[in-house]
């Protein structure tokens, strides 16, 4: 039969090992959390997105790489009119905008659950995207989309 002291010592060793393993795991995950540099020439863009001078509350931007370039499509979230996009391919890039807003009405007919009605906030002329030239990191690449 084991004594209470032996039990505590054994349990203490296991708890110590468990804490050490957890600490190492947290550190390893934390250190790998950065964005890796891609294999293609890229830049970091940030700025604002607005429609007729009004900040877009939420949405997304997609940066499509130049034709024939082996690069990723980069997506950036718009929050309160601001975005940050890392690893945007250098060269002629097409930017696609997505943003909707609720109208206040609800659609009860097409599904069993009421669904808020939404409309596209992006002016028609920008719905196929906008071409830009990316040459280097840019801390102020703003998009003010005009409906007219």
SULHUCOR-V580130 format. One record per helix or strand of 3 or more residues. SS is the DSSP state (H for helix, E for strand). FROM is the first residue (numbers start at 1). LEN is the number of residues. If there is no record, write none. Layout:
ss: <SS/SS>
from: <FROM/FROM>
len: <LEN/LEN>
This chain:
ss: <H/E/E/E/E/E/E/E/H/E/E>
from: <4/42/58/74/82/91/100/115/124/130/143>
len: <28/10/7/6/8/8/8/6/3/5/3>
